Amino acid sequence: MEPRPDKFKWFGEGFDGFPKILPDDCVQYALYIIDAKLSDFDVRQQLRTIQAAANALCKTCLKGFIWQRDPFALELVQQHGHSFLQGQTNFGDSVEDEWLVVYLLRELSRKFRPSWIRVFDSDGEFLLIEAADALPKWLNPDVAENRVWINDGKLLIIPKPPKTEKARPEALNLDNALTFVRDRKDDLLHSPSIDSEAFYRLQKYPAQIQASLHHAMITIPKKLAYVLHEDAAYISPAVEAFYLRDPISLRPLQSHQPSTLFFALEDFVTVSVKFTKVGYAQLKGQDFHTPPAWAAYFSRGPETRNHPGSEMGMKVTCGFEMLLSDPQNVDKKPVREMKLLLEDLDAGEERLPSDNDISKWDRIQDDESWLDIDFSEFDKELSGRANLDELGQGTGFGDQTAQENLRKMVARFAKFVNDDNGEAEDADFLDDSDEDDTSSSSDETGRDGSERKEAEKEVEFDEDRFASMMRDMMGLPLAATPDNAQQSESEVDPRLDAQTGDGRLDEEKEIQGVMDEIEDELRQAGALSLHPLSEEKVSPPTAAARASNATTSSNSPGSSEASP
């Protein structure tokens, strides 16, 4: 396989700057207006209109939503002679935020038909990764860049050049891609099967927007409750500060004087706090040693430690302390805003809410069952035997999204294994160059084609066996299902194995025999004897060795004396 070109030009080759690499956990997007009839001024006017519509869409769809890190935003820029909207969102550990960005962009493309959108992350064209089993053979990561566009809610692909132009497809630069879209829109490839695969995760939107949040009742200082009530989105950077803490960031919490803290450990209230599900799981799953100041607070009485939400409240409060105390965060917008709020409180310009005011706030406590994973249900999901309720909905482990993703993963794997021909569903992707590739290898296929077809027919996907393999890899116990019970009986009772003709025991004995023979050969050759003297004491001699020793002993003096 040839190495992938790095596209870097040195100073003698027309150096145009160092290549920009998109950071991990980031999604980048760009929106263009492609219309040859419009001037640059008209294009910028339409882009401003789309920018305003995007802000309105976010206010409508994302009301009360919390991003894991960066929000969705479009900025009007001009580069290389093109005016367009672009943005970059760091989604951290929340992959759902990345798909929310795709959902918003797709909705904008439906509302504004002249808009053409590119979206990619550090993995490249991740929409093509989702639709990998429906793509033509020639569309690989080396040539996919700048070929994938979203327009009118559809995924459109710039095709490879005809045979008369180039024998092999090559990577497109952005200018050539924009020119192709402008001049040859009718030649763009569109496949419903690729659409359904690439946008599969968007089927759960917009309901998934609120489903990715979690509300919990926690006990925190009233001053912090006031800050969170002003903007619930402050919780995300605080959770990240706690989750990514280091010994330096923990220093402010080691003080025994509560007066040095931003949030004094007094006047506690129990309120409902909104988290992202990823953030709540990050807090919930981490062990955290109680800081000295909190240890003194919890020592006041068992009611402080046993109060509902006390531990989560401690983690949240410590996260805010680390966030506000770290000098590296002084320029972050949430930190500046929170410090202004605290300064207004200290100056008397604002007042803390009263207990009566807090009692009128929402008191939502969501169920935490989505955090629990029952591995027996996980096994049923893998094997396709998930429990169904009265409405036919799965009642397995995790939430509905996890179940659907797992079922889709198994279905894709089964389709890949059982695919006999591997041909694309849409004939539009087949052209002369593909036929040439096929004909060039026809001689080789003719020689062993029949054997290959017979071998492919024997490859079938067994869901039960796949589930068993998954259990073995994860160290899970064998599920107690009727099939497994019957399988266990056949392994224990050789007569039942003989009746069913399974032959598993014979196969295992044969494998074990081969392994024993290999081990004996390696041992005789000295490959397994790191300490030969000790090895002779530990390992019993083989039959051949015993016979050789007996012959030697009979010919040696004193052979009639038995060894003690």
BALOVEX-684822 format. One record per residue (C-alpha): residue in one letter; x, y, z. Coordinates in steps of 0.5 Angstrom, whole numbers, padded with zeros to 4 digits, always signed. Last residue first. Example, Ala and Ser with C-alpha at 12.3 -4.5 7.8 and 13.67 -1.06 7.14 Angstrom:
// BALOVEX-684822
S+0027-0002+0014 A+0025-0009+0016 
***
This chain:
// BALOVEX-684822
P+0031-0089+0094 S+0034-0091+0087 A+0034-0099+0086 E+0040-0103+0086 S+0040-0107+0080 S+0043-0102+0075 G+0050-0102+0079 P+0054-0102+0073 S+0051-0099+0067 N+0048-0103+0061 S+0041-0104+0064 S+0041-0097+0067 T+0042-0094+0059 T+0036-0098+0057 A+0031-0096+0062 N+0033-0089+0061 S+0032-0089+0054 A+0025-0093+0055 R+0023-0087+0060 A+0025-0082+0055 A+0021-0085+0050 A+0015-0085+0055 T+0016-0078+0057 P+0019-0076+0063 P+0015-0072+0068 S+0016-0065+0069 V+0018-0062+0076 K+0025-0065+0077 E+0027-0065+0070 E+0025-0058+0069 S+0029-0056+0075 L+0036-0058+0072 P+0034-0055+0065 H+0032-0048+0068 L+0029-0044+0062 S+0027-0051+0059 L+0021-0049+0054 A+0025-0049+0048 G+0030-0055+0050 A+0028-0059+0044 Q+0025-0064+0048 R+0021-0059+0051 L+0019-0056+0044 E+0017-0063+0041 D+0013-0065+0048 E+0009-0058+0047 I+0007-0059+0040 E+0005-0066+0041 D+0001-0064+0047 M-0002-0058+0043 V-0004-0063+0038 G-0008-0068+0043 Q-0011-0062+0046 I-0014-0060+0039 E-0016-0067+0038 K-0019-0068+0044 E-0023-0061+0043 E-0026-0064+0036 D-0028-0070+0039 L-0032-0066+0045 R-0035-0062+0040 G-0037-0067+0035 D-0044-0065+0035 G-0047-0071+0032 T-0054-0070+0036 Q-0053-0077+0039 A-0046-0078+0040 D-0046-0071+0044 L-0052-0074+0048 R-0047-0080+0050 P-0041-0075+0051 D-0045-0072+0057 V-0042-0066+0060 E-0041-0062+0053 S-0048-0064+0051 E-0051-0062+0057 S-0047-0055+0057 Q-0050-0054+0050 Q-0057-0056+0052 A-0056-0050+0057 N-0054-0045+0053 D-0060-0046+0048 P-0064-0046+0054 T-0061-0039+0056 A-0057-0039+0062 A-0052-0034+0060 L-0045-0036+0060 P-0041-0032+0065 L-0038-0025+0062 G-0030-0025+0062 M-0031-0019+0056 M-0027-0023+0051 D-0031-0029+0053 R-0038-0026+0053 M-0037-0023+0046 M-0035-0030+0043 S-0041-0033+0046 A-0045-0027+0043 F-0042-0028+0036 R-0043-0036+0037 D-0051-0034+0038 E-0051-0029+0033 D-0048-0034+0028 F-0046-0031+0021 E-0045-0035+0015 V-0039-0037+0012 E-0040-0043+0008 K-0042-0040+0002 E-0036-0036+0001 A-0032-0042+0001 E-0036-0045-0005 K-0035-0038-0008 R-0028-0038-0007 E-0027-0045-0010 S-0031-0044-0016 G-0027-0037-0017 D-0020-0041-0017 R-0018-0040-0024 G-0023-0036-0027 T-0022-0031-0022 E-0015-0030-0024 D-0017-0029-0031 S-0022-0024-0029 S-0017-0020-0025 S-0017-0014-0031 S-0024-0015-0032 T-0026-0013-0025 D-0022-0007-0025 D-0024-0005-0032 E-0031-0005-0030 D-0030-0001-0024 S-0027+0004-0029 D-0033+0004-0034 D-0038+0006-0029 L-0041+0003-0023 F-0044+0008-0018 D-0050+0010-0021 A-0052+0002-0020 D-0054+0003-0013 E-0054-0003-0009 A-0046-0003-0009 E-0044-0010-0010 G-0041-0015-0004 N-0043-0021-0008 D-0044-0026-0002 D-0045-0021+0004 N-0047-0026+0010 V-0041-0023+0014 F-0042-0016+0012 K-0049-0016+0013 A-0048-0020+0020 F-0043-0014+0022 R-0048-0009+0020 A-0054-0012+0024 V-0049-0013+0030 M-0048-0006+0030 K-0055-0004+0029 R-0057-0008+0035 L-0052-0004+0039 N-0054+0003+0037 E-0061+0001+0038 Q-0060-0001+0045 A-0055+0005+0047 T-0060+0010+0044 Q-0066+0006+0048 D-0063+0007+0055 G-0058+0002+0058 F-0060-0005+0059 G-0066-0008+0056 T-0073-0007+0056 G-0074-0006+0048 Q-0080-0004+0046 G-0086-0008+0043 L-0091-0004+0046 E-0093-0009+0052 D-0085-0010+0053 L-0080-0013+0050 N-0074-0017+0053 A-0068-0017+0048 R-0066-0024+0045 G-0062-0021+0039 S-0056-0025+0041 L-0052-0018+0043 E-0058-0015+0046 K-0059-0022+0050 D-0052-0021+0052 F-0053-0014+0055 E-0059-0016+0058 S-0055-0021+0062 F-0049-0016+0063 D-0054-0011+0067 I-0052-0004+0066 D-0054+0001+0071 L-0053+0008+0069 W-0059+0009+0065 S-0063+0007+0072 E-0061+0014+0074 D-0069+0016+0074 D-0069+0024+0074 Q-0070+0028+0080 I-0073+0035+0078 R-0075+0040+0083 D-0076+0047+0079 W-0075+0053+0083 K-0081+0056+0087 S-0078+0053+0094 I-0072+0057+0092 D-0075+0064+0093 N-0078+0062+0099 D-0071+0060+0102 S-0069+0067+0100 P-0065+0068+0094 L-0058+0071+0095 R-0058+0079+0094 E-0055+0083+0088 E-0051+0090+0088 G-0049+0088+0095 A-0041+0089+0093 D-0040+0082+0095 L-0046+0079+0091 D-0044+0084+0085 E-0037+0081+0086 L-0040+0074+0086 L-0044+0075+0079 L-0038+0078+0076 K-0033+0072+0078 M-0039+0068+0075 E-0038+0072+0068 R-0031+0072+0068 V-0031+0064+0069 P-0036+0063+0064 K-0032+0067+0058 K-0025+0063+0059 D-0020+0068+0060 V-0018+0067+0067 N-0018+0059+0066 Q-0011+0058+0066 P-0010+0062+0073 D-0014+0056+0076 S-0018+0058+0082 L-0025+0059+0079 L-0025+0052+0076 M-0022+0049+0082 E-0027+0052+0086 F-0033+0050+0081 G-0031+0043+0081 C-0030+0043+0089 T-0038+0045+0089 V-0040+0040+0084 K-0036+0034+0088 M-0039+0036+0095 G-0046+0037+0092 M-0045+0030+0089 E-0043+0027+0096 S-0049+0031+0099 G-0054+0029+0095 P-0059+0026+0100 H-0056+0028+0107 N-0052+0022+0110 R-0046+0026+0111 T-0049+0033+0114 E-0054+0029+0118 P-0049+0025+0121 G-0046+0031+0125 R-0042+0037+0125 S-0036+0032+0122 F-0039+0033+0115 Y-0037+0040+0115 A-0030+0039+0118 A-0029+0034+0112 W-0031+0039+0107 A-0025+0044+0109 P-0020+0038+0109 P-0022+0035+0102 T-0026+0029+0102 H-0022+0024+0097 F-0026+0023+0091 D-0028+0016+0087 Q-0030+0018+0080 G-0037+0014+0077 K-0042+0019+0079 L-0038+0026+0077 Q-0036+0023+0070 A-0043+0020+0069 Y-0047+0027+0071 G-0042+0030+0066 V-0044+0025+0060 K-0051+0025+0062 T-0051+0033+0061 F-0053+0036+0068 K-0058+0040+0071 V-0058+0041+0078 S-0065+0041+0082 V-0064+0044+0089 T-0062+0042+0096 V-0059+0048+0100 F-0053+0050+0104 D-0052+0056+0108 E-0045+0055+0110 L-0039+0052+0107 A-0037+0058+0104 F-0036+0058+0096 F-0030+0062+0093 L-0026+0059+0098 T-0021+0062+0103 S-0026+0063+0108 P-0026+0056+0109 Q-0020+0055+0113 H-0017+0048+0113 S-0014+0049+0106 Q-0013+0043+0102 L-0018+0045+0097 P-0014+0051+0094 R-0009+0046+0092 L-0013+0041+0088 S-0012+0044+0082 I-0004+0043+0083 P-0005+0036+0084 D-0009+0035+0078 R-0016+0035+0076 L-0019+0033+0069 Y-0026+0030+0072 F-0027+0036+0077 A-0025+0042+0072 E-0029+0038+0067 V-0035+0038+0072 A-0034+0046+0073 P-0034+0047+0065 S-0041+0043+0064 I-0044+0046+0070 Y-0044+0053+0068 A-0049+0052+0063 A-0055+0052+0068 D-0054+0060+0068 E-0057+0065+0073 H-0060+0059+0077 L-0053+0056+0077 V-0050+0062+0080 Y-0055+0062+0086 A-0054+0055+0087 L-0047+0057+0088 K-0049+0062+0093 K-0054+0058+0097 P-0048+0052+0098 I-0050+0046+0095 T-0054+0040+0097 I-0056+0036+0090 M-0062+0034+0087 A-0061+0031+0080 H-0063+0033+0073 H-0060+0029+0067 L-0060+0031+0060 S-0059+0027+0053 A-0066+0026+0053 Q-0067+0033+0052 I-0064+0034+0045 Q-0065+0026+0043 A-0073+0029+0042 P-0070+0033+0036 Y-0067+0028+0034 K-0068+0020+0034 Q-0067+0019+0027 L-0061+0023+0027 R-0057+0017+0028 Y-0058+0014+0022 F-0056+0020+0018 A-0050+0016+0014 E-0054+0010+0014 S-0060+0013+0011 D-0057+0017+0006 I-0052+0012+0004 S-0058+0008+0002 P-0062+0013-0001 S-0056+0014-0006 H-0054+0021-0009 L-0048+0022-0014 L-0047+0029-0016 D-0047+0030-0024 D-0053+0034-0024 K-0050+0040-0020 R-0044+0040-0025 D-0042+0048-0026 R-0043+0050-0018 V-0042+0044-0015 F-0036+0042-0020 T-0033+0049-0018 L-0034+0048-0011 A-0030+0042-0011 N-0024+0044-0015 D-0023+0050-0011 L-0023+0046-0004 N-0018+0041-0007 L-0020+0034-0009 A-0016+0028-0008 E-0015+0023-0014 P-0019+0018-0017 R-0016+0013-0022 A-0016+0012-0029 K-0016+0019-0031 E-0020+0023-0036 T-0023+0018-0041 K-0024+0014-0035 P-0029+0019-0032 P-0027+0023-0026 K-0029+0020-0019 P-0036+0023-0017 I-0038+0029-0012 I-0042+0026-0007 L-0049+0029-0004 L-0052+0027+0002 K-0059+0030+0003 G-0062+0035+0007 D-0063+0040+0002 N-0055+0040+0001 I-0050+0036+0005 W-0043+0035+0001 V-0038+0030+0001 R-0033+0030-0004 N-0028+0035+0000 E-0024+0030+0002 A-0026+0023+0000 V-0020+0021-0004 D-0015+0018+0001 P-0021+0016+0006 N-0024+0011+0001 L-0029+0012-0005 W-0027+0007-0010 K-0031+0001-0007 P-0037+0005-0007 L-0040+0006-0001 A-0046+0002+0003 D-0042-0001+0008 A-0038+0005+0010 A-0045+0009+0011 E-0042+0011+0018 I-0035+0012+0016 L-0038+0016+0010 L-0041+0021+0015 F-0034+0021+0019 E-0031+0025+0013 G-0024+0026+0017 D-0023+0022+0023 S-0021+0029+0026 D-0028+0032+0025 F-0032+0033+0018 V-0038+0037+0016 R-0039+0041+0009 I-0045+0045+0007 W-0048+0047+0001 S-0053+0053+0002 P-0057+0055-0004 R-0063+0051-0001 F-0064+0055+0005 K-0069+0051+0010 R-0067+0044+0008 S-0059+0046+0009 L-0061+0049+0015 E-0064+0043+0018 R-0058+0039+0016 L-0053+0044+0019 L-0057+0043+0026 Y-0058+0035+0026 V-0050+0035+0024 V-0049+0039+0030 L-0053+0035+0034 W-0049+0029+0032 E-0043+0032+0035 D-0046+0034+0041 E-0048+0026+0042 V-0041+0024+0042 S-0040+0027+0049 D-0033+0026+0051 G-0031+0033+0049 F-0035+0036+0044 N-0031+0042+0041 T-0035+0045+0036 Q-0032+0049+0030 G-0035+0054+0026 Q-0036+0057+0019 L-0040+0061+0015 F-0038+0063+0008 S-0034+0068+0003 H-0029+0065-0002 G-0023+0069-0005 H-0018+0065-0001 Q-0021+0066+0005 Q-0027+0070+0008 V-0031+0069+0014 L-0038+0070+0017 E-0038+0066+0024 L-0043+0060+0025 A-0044+0057+0032 F-0045+0051+0036 P-0043+0051+0043 D-0037+0049+0046 R-0036+0044+0052 Q-0041+0039+0054 W-0047+0043+0051 I-0053+0044+0056 F-0060+0045+0053 G-0065+0049+0056 K-0068+0052+0050 L-0064+0048+0044 C-0069+0047+0039 T-0072+0054+0039 K-0066+0058+0041 C-0061+0054+0037 L-0066+0055+0031 A-0066+0063+0032 N-0058+0063+0032 A-0058+0059+0025 A-0063+0064+0022 A-0059+0070+0024 Q-0053+0066+0021 I-0057+0064+0015 T-0059+0071+0014 R-0052+0074+0014 L-0050+0068+0009 Q-0055+0071+0004 Q-0052+0078+0005 R-0045+0075+0004 V-0047+0072-0002 D-0051+0078-0005 F-0044+0082-0004 D-0040+0077-0007 S-0044+0077-0013 L-0050+0072-0015 K-0051+0069-0021 A-0046+0063-0021 D-0050+0061-0014 I-0046+0057-0009 I-0047+0059-0002 Y-0043+0056+0002 L-0043+0053+0010 A-0037+0050+0013 Y-0037+0045+0019 Q-0031+0043+0024 V-0032+0038+0029 C-0027+0037+0035 D-0026+0031+0039 D-0019+0031+0037 P-0016+0037+0034 L-0016+0039+0027 I-0009+0039+0024 K-0007+0046+0020 P-0002+0045+0015 F+0004+0049+0016 G+0004+0055+0011 D+0004+0057+0004 F+0011+0054+0001 G+0011+0055-0006 E+0016+0049-0008 G+0022+0052-0006 F+0020+0053+0001 W+0017+0046+0002 K+0010+0044+0000 F+0006+0039+0005 K+0001+0035+0001 D+0002+0030+0006 P+0002+0024+0001 R-0001+0017+0004 P+0004+0012+0003 E+0003+0007-0002 M+0000+0000+0000 
***
